[in-house]
Amino acid sequence: MNFGIIGCGGIADRRTIPGMIESDKVKILAVEDISEELAKKVSQKYGVTEYTTSEDKLLKNDNIQAVYIGAPVFAHTEQIIKAADAGKHILCEKPLALSTRETEKIIEYCEKKNVALQVGFMMRYHGYHTKAKEMIENGELGRPVMGRGQLTCWYPPIPGVWRQDPEKGGGGALMDMAIHTVDILRYMFGEVESVSSFNGTQTHGYPVEDSGVILLGFKNGAYGVCDSFFNIPDEAAKGVLELYGTKGSLMADGTIAQVAGGKMVAFLQKEDKGYDAQQEREGIMPVEVKAELKNMYRAEVEDFIDAVEKKRKPMNSGEEALKNFAIIQAAYKSQQTGNVIRL
């Protein structure tokens, strides 16, 4: 599939474009950025012939079948609508927009224009995460009881950056990072029916939250915890995923990340030995989980291409993005009101 890139700095340059060019299913024909210097630099770096500062010019290229949008959140709505008008299939970074209504509008518009829309929740493609989901579906974990996802970094005040401006990014640590762990726990346990949260600014002086914990109540009765902070050093945050059920647990560290690494260990009970035997703390030995690790960004774009070719919904569809966005919005509302928010 022939792609154009809209917004080629940041995550696009660091992760997505390298993943795309790793695939023999992708050809990048043009890159765009508001910075001509950056667009030229990225085009030369990856051997792309055309670069431009005009997304309209890029979208007029009839040879481009799809676009990847890595621009800031506040630009997404207009860019997606333009791309849909041009008949391009769309892979866009999260969140899709700054409001629920804008997100719904985007989804409806892409359906109307008959173009595919996929959102960049790439962590679903981590080998350990797909293996964990398979084990849960096979009943190896028993009935899901609780899950925890951690995504945290050090993000000090930086003049002019859009992620620290609520009008441009829609929020801070929760909208930027916790939305990923919300998505992973939904991927594992299913839909969420209630949300509670503590979030705010503990350390940095910018107007978005640098600290947040979200509590989730799932429809299947399980609970979830998502913790994301902009004020903990990167080296101290382990990208932890913990999944607990009535038959044991799956414990991973380093898997909630942009690179497919880390490890996962299973503590699974093969049979119910009763309360007394449990108190002896014997019988559940750690077993390393084996999984095929692959570039998540390559897997993401290849799944997108497959969805377009088979005319199916992408796994990370606009509807999935809307559900995740609604949970983050509910977390903000919970903080404001002090209440549990029912979805």
N, C-alpha and C positions, 0 to 999 in steps of 0.2 A: 504494500500500500504506500502511495506517495503522500508524504506529510509536509506540512508547513508548520513552523514553530512561531507562536505569538508570545513574546516575552521570553527572551533566551538567557537571562541572567539567573542568579540564585540556584534554586533546585533544578531548573532546566539544564543548566550548564554542569552542575555537580553530579547529578544523578540520572535525570530522565533521558537526556540526549545520549549519554554513554550507554544506557540500557537499550535504547532504540537502535543505535547503530550496531549493537552486538547481534541483533536479529537479522536474519536473511530475508525476513518478511517485510522489512521497513526500508524505505528510501526517503531521505530528507531532501526536499528540493529547494527550500528557502527558509531563512530565519528572519525574524523581525524583532526589533526592540526600539524603544523611544530614543535610546542612545545609539547613534550611528557607530561610534567607536566600539561599543560592546558587540553590536550586531556583526560588524566586520571581523572582530577578533574571534567570535564564536564560529562564524562561517569558515574562517581559515583553520581554526583548531580542528574542526570535524570534516573538513573537505567538502563543504556545502558551497555550490556555485553562486547562489543568489543570496544577497542580504538586503534589507530595506528597513526604513523607519516608518513605513506605511502599512498598517494591517490591511487597508483597503486594496492596496496594490497586490499584496500577497494573496488575498482572497479572490482576486480576479484571475489568478493563474488556473486555467482549466485543467492542468495536469495534476494539480493537488487535489487529492481525494478526501483528506482528513487533516485536522489541525490539532496540535497539542497546545493548550493555553497554560502558560506558567507565569502569567502576569499577576500583579496584586489583585486582591479580592474585589476592591471597589471597581475594577475595570471589567470584571467577568461578564456581567449581564449584557452590556453593550456588545462585547466581543463575541459572545455566544450567539446572540441574535443575528449579528452580521454574518457569522460563519454559517448559521442555519439558512439564512437568506441566500448564501452563495452555494448551498447544497453540500457543504462539507460536513463530514462526520466529526464528532467533537470529543476529545479527551481533555478534561479540564482539572486543574488542581482544586482541592477543597479549601474552604467551603465554596459552593457554587455562587453564592450571593450574600448580601448583607442583611437580608430579611427573609422571612418565611414566604411572603407574597412574591418577592422577586424570584425565589427559588421555584415556587410553583409555576410562575410565568415562564421561566426558562424550560422547565420540563414539558409544559403544555405546548410551547412554541416549537421545540425540537420534534415532538410527536406530530404536530401539524405539518412541519416541513419534511417529515419522514427521514430525519437524520438520527444516527445513533448518538447517545450521550452517555459517556462514562466519566466517573469521578475518581481522582487519584488516591484512593485508599489502598495503597500498594501492599500494606502489611498483611492483607489477606493471602497474599501469594508467597509469604515466607514458608519454606518447607516444613518447619516445625509447627507452624500454625495450621497448615492444611492437614498435617498428620494428627495433631491434637483434635481437630474437628472430626476427623475420621474415627478416632478412638472413642470420642464422646458418642457419635452416632452409632457405633458398634456396641455401646453399652459398657465399655471397659471402665469408665469412670463411675458407673452407676447413675443415680439420679443427681443432676447438677445441684450443688448447694451454694457455692460462692466462687466468685472470680475476682481477681485484682489485676489491673494493668497500670504500669508506671511509665510515664514519659516525661522527663525532666531535663532541664539544661540551665546553664548560666547565660542570662540575656540582659546585660546592663543597659542603662539608658544610652541611646544613640540618636543624635540629632537628625530629624527628618525621616526616620524609617517608618514605613506604613504600618508595620505590625504593632507599633506602640501607640497608634492613633485609632481609637474606637470607631471613628467615622470612616476609616479606610480599611480596617481589618475585621471589624465586627466584634472584637474582643481580644483578650490576651492569652494567657496560658491555657485556658479551657478551649477557646475557639481554635487556637493554633495547634495544640498538642493533645489535650484530653479527648478531642473529637476522634483521634485515631484509636485510643484505647476503648472508648465507647463503641466504636465500630467493631473492634476485635471481639469484645465481650458479646456484642449482639450476634456476631458471626458464630460464636461458640454456643450461646445459650438461647438465642431467639429474641423475641421482641420485649421491649421494656414497657411497663405500665405506670411506674411511679419514679420520681426523681427528687432527691434532696441534695443540698450542697452548702459548703462553706467556701467562699472565695473572696479575694480582695487583694489589696496591695500591702505587703508586709515590709518590703525592702526597698524597692526602686520607686522613683518619684513620678513615673509616667502614669497616664490616666487609665490604662488597662490593668487588669489583675495580673499580679506576678505569682499568685499562689491559689491553688484550688483543689478541693477534694469533692468528688461527686459520688453519691450513693445511688445505686440503681436497684429497683425492684422489678424482676422479670415476671412475665406472665406464667412461666412454669414454676414459680415459687422461689427460684434462686435469687441471691443477692449479688451485687457487684460493687466494687470500689475502683474508681479511677482517680489517680493522683498525679497532678502536673504542676510543676513549679518553674519559674524563670529565675529563681534565686538560690539554686543548689549547683555547685560545680559539676560540670559534665562527668568528671572522673568518679564522682561520688554517686551518681545515678546509674543504676545497673540495667535499666530497661526490662524490668521484671514482669513476667506474666505468671500468675498462679491460678490454677483451676482445681477446684475441690468438688468431690462428689461422694456419694455414700459408699463407694468402693475404694476410695483413695484420692490421690492428687497427681497433677502434672505440674512440675515446677520448672520454669524456664528463666534464664537471665541472658540479657544481651539480644533478645529476639525482637523486642519493641524498639526498633531502630530503622535507619535508612539502608543498612547493609545487612544482607542475609548471613548472619553469623550467630554466635551464642551457642547455647546448649539447652537441652531439656532432659529432665529425669522424671521417671514415673515411679510413684509409690502406690502400687495397686494390690488390693486384697483379692486373692483368688476365690476364697470362700468365707462365709460368715462363721467365725469361730466363737461367737458369743462374747458377752461382756467380760467374763473372767479371763479368757485367753487374751483379749485386747489389753487388759491391764498389765500383762507380762511384757508388752512392748516387743513382741517377737513375731516373726512371720512375714512382715512386709519389708522387703529389701529393695533398695533403690536399683532401678534398671534404666540405663541410658536409652533414651528414645533415638532411633535412627530415622533420618529423613534426608531426602535429596534437597540440597540447598542450591538455589539458582537466583540469578539477578531478579529482584522483585519488579523492577521497572521494565525489564524485558518481558517478564511473564505478564505484566499488566497490559502492555501494548499488544502482545500476541493474543491475549484473551479478547481484547477490544477488536482486533482484526477478525478473529474467528466469529465474534458476535455479529459484526457487519456482514460477513460472508454468508452466515447461516440465518441472517435476519432474526436473531434472537435478542433478548435483553442482555446487556452486559451484566456480569455479576455485580459490579459496582455501578448500578444504574443511578439515574437522577433521583428515583424514588428512595433508594438507600441513602443517598446524600441528604434528602429532606428529613428522613427519620433521625439521622445523626444530628442534624442541625437543630431539630425540634428539642432533642434531649439537652443540648448545650443551652438553648434558650430557656428551657425549663430550669436548668441549674442556676442561671442568672436570676430568674424569677424567684426561686427558692431562697436565694441569699437576700433578695430585696424584701420578701414578705415574711421570711422565717417559717414558711410552710412546706410541707411535702406537696409536690405538684403532680397531679394525675394527668396522664396523657390520654 
